[in-house]
Amino acid sequence: MSVDTPRRIVLLRHAKADWSYESDHERPLADRGRKDAPVAGRWLAGTGITPDLTLCSTAVRTRETWKLVVSELPQRPRTVYDERIYEASLGELIALLNETSDEVDDLLLVGHNPGIHALADALSGEAEGDLLARMNRGGFPATAIAVVAFNGSWKSVEHGVGRLVAYWAPHA
């Protein structure tokens, strides 16, 4: 693969979760989350982005979100559930991206705030139009999606490497 290989990172925050008595890791989706996740999947399908790989947190709410999103996609990418995504810091998420094989052009990451928002913001050295302002003004709500494009190897992913090319949030 060339250092100029175009790649995309799709960052998806899990859908609205229930605040039940269960442990944080085991919290399921709320009714609104179960309604919003398929809408996010349809939006993603409409972009024409077909991820080669999805990395998903092991938390119940992220797994449920991914199940509802992927059911709307034209094809199911290979999915890896990784416990390191749960409660990951910005640095830990970048390190995880750096481990991605260069055979992957488009990667989808299903995770949690504040890490997902911090990652989208940190990677976006540039943005199309007012996308960066819109993303930061909205605070990256549940089920929000950011798409960051960059050229190069996954090992080169670092602050400011990409361009925010799409941002979507339900109820926005």
C-alpha distance (Angstrom), angle and dihedral (degrees) to the residues before:
residue distance angle dihedral
M1 . . .
S2 3.77 . .
V3 3.78 122.8 .
D4 3.81 84.6 -119.9
T5 3.81 94.5 59.8
P6 3.82 108.5 136.2
R7 3.79 113.1 -126.0
R8 3.78 137.5 174.7
I9 3.79 132.5 -150.0
V10 3.80 114.9 -157.3
L11 3.80 110.6 -160.5
L12 3.79 115.4 -162.2
R13 3.78 123.6 -176.6
H14 3.79 112.6 -150.3
A15 3.79 117.6 -99.3
K16 3.82 123.2 -98.6
A17 3.80 109.5 -57.0
D18 3.77 130.9 -149.2
W19 3.81 116.6 -108.7
S20 3.76 94.1 -140.3
Y21 3.79 127.7 151.5
E22 3.81 93.0 -93.3
S23 3.79 124.5 106.3
D24 3.80 115.0 -80.1
H25 3.81 92.8 -109.0
E26 3.82 91.0 53.9
R27 3.83 98.4 47.5
P28 3.83 110.8 128.7
L29 3.78 126.9 -147.9
A30 3.78 120.1 -79.3
D31 3.81 119.9 -126.8
R32 3.81 90.4 -95.9
G33 3.81 90.2 52.2
R34 3.80 91.3 52.6
K35 3.82 88.6 52.9
D36 3.82 96.9 44.3
A37 3.82 99.3 46.5
P38 3.84 96.6 66.8
V39 3.82 89.0 47.1
A40 3.81 88.3 54.8
G41 3.81 88.7 49.6
R42 3.80 91.1 53.0
W43 3.81 90.5 48.6
L44 3.80 90.7 50.6
A45 3.81 91.7 47.2
G46 3.81 88.4 52.1
T47 3.81 91.5 57.1
G48 3.79 90.9 62.6
I49 3.80 91.2 -128.1
T50 3.79 110.5 141.8
P51 3.80 108.6 -172.7
D52 3.79 116.5 -138.8
L53 3.80 90.3 -155.0
T54 3.79 137.4 14.9
L55 3.78 122.1 -155.8
C56 3.79 110.5 -162.5
S57 3.78 132.5 -176.1
T58 3.80 115.1 -115.7
A59 3.83 92.6 -125.6
V60 3.81 113.9 118.8
R61 3.82 93.4 -120.7
T62 3.81 93.5 53.4
R63 3.81 93.1 46.8
E64 3.82 90.7 48.9
T65 3.81 90.9 47.4
W66 3.80 92.0 50.8
K67 3.80 92.4 47.8
L68 3.82 90.7 55.0
V69 3.82 94.6 42.3
V70 3.80 96.4 47.2
S71 3.81 91.6 50.5
E72 3.83 86.4 68.7
L73 3.81 96.4 50.2
P74 3.82 123.0 96.0
Q75 3.81 91.2 -125.3
R76 3.78 134.8 14.9
P77 3.80 114.6 -119.4
R78 3.77 122.7 -144.8
T79 3.80 105.8 -82.7
V80 3.79 128.1 -152.0
Y81 3.80 120.1 -171.2
D82 3.79 107.5 -148.2
E83 3.80 122.7 -173.3
R84 3.81 90.4 -157.2
I85 3.82 90.4 74.2
Y86 3.80 92.1 64.1
E87 3.83 107.7 93.6
A88 3.83 90.8 -7.6
S89 3.78 119.5 164.4
L90 3.80 122.8 -132.2
G91 3.81 90.9 -98.9
E92 3.79 92.3 49.4
L93 3.82 91.2 50.9
I94 3.81 92.0 50.2
A95 3.81 89.7 48.9
L96 3.81 88.9 52.1
L97 3.82 90.9 51.9
N98 3.82 89.4 49.1
E99 3.83 88.5 60.1
T100 3.82 92.6 58.9
S101 3.79 116.5 116.0
D102 3.80 115.5 -111.4
E103 3.80 87.0 -127.4
V104 3.82 85.5 77.4
D105 3.80 114.3 84.9
D106 3.81 99.8 171.4
L107 3.80 120.7 34.2
L108 3.79 127.0 -174.7
L109 3.81 118.7 -157.5
V110 3.82 119.5 -165.5
G111 3.76 111.2 -163.6
H112 3.77 151.1 122.0
N113 3.77 142.1 -78.2
P114 2.92 138.6 -74.9
G115 3.83 87.8 30.5
I116 3.81 99.2 50.1
H117 3.80 93.7 49.1
A118 3.81 91.9 44.6
L119 3.82 89.9 50.3
A120 3.81 93.8 49.5
D121 3.79 90.9 48.2
A122 3.81 95.0 44.5
L123 3.80 95.6 48.4
S124 3.81 94.1 46.3
G125 3.79 104.1 88.3
E126 3.79 86.9 159.9
A127 3.78 135.7 16.9
E128 3.76 138.5 -162.3
G129 3.80 112.5 -110.2
D130 3.79 114.1 -41.6
L131 3.82 95.6 -25.9
L132 3.80 95.6 117.4
A133 3.80 92.4 49.2
R134 3.82 90.9 47.1
M135 3.80 92.2 49.2
N136 3.79 93.8 48.5
R137 3.80 94.8 41.8
G138 3.80 91.0 54.4
G139 3.80 94.6 48.2
F140 3.83 93.4 -132.0
P141 3.82 99.0 -80.2
A142 3.78 126.3 -153.8
T143 3.84 112.3 -61.3
A144 3.82 92.8 16.0
I145 3.81 117.9 147.8
A146 3.80 129.3 -155.3
V147 3.80 123.8 -173.7
V148 3.80 116.9 -156.4
A149 3.81 120.1 -172.7
F150 3.79 124.7 -159.8
N151 3.80 139.9 159.5
G152 3.76 123.4 -124.0
S153 3.76 142.3 34.7
W154 3.79 124.8 -26.3
K155 3.80 86.5 -121.3
S156 3.83 87.3 65.4
V157 3.83 95.1 57.8
E158 3.80 108.5 124.7
H159 3.80 141.2 132.4
G160 3.80 113.1 -42.2
V161 3.82 95.7 5.9
G162 3.79 96.5 124.3
R163 3.75 148.7 50.3
L164 3.80 121.6 -123.1
V165 3.81 101.5 -127.7
A166 3.82 101.4 168.8
Y167 3.77 139.3 16.5
W168 3.80 127.2 -179.4
A169 3.78 133.3 173.8
P170 3.79 130.9 173.5
H171 3.79 117.7 -114.0
A172 3.82 90.8 17.4
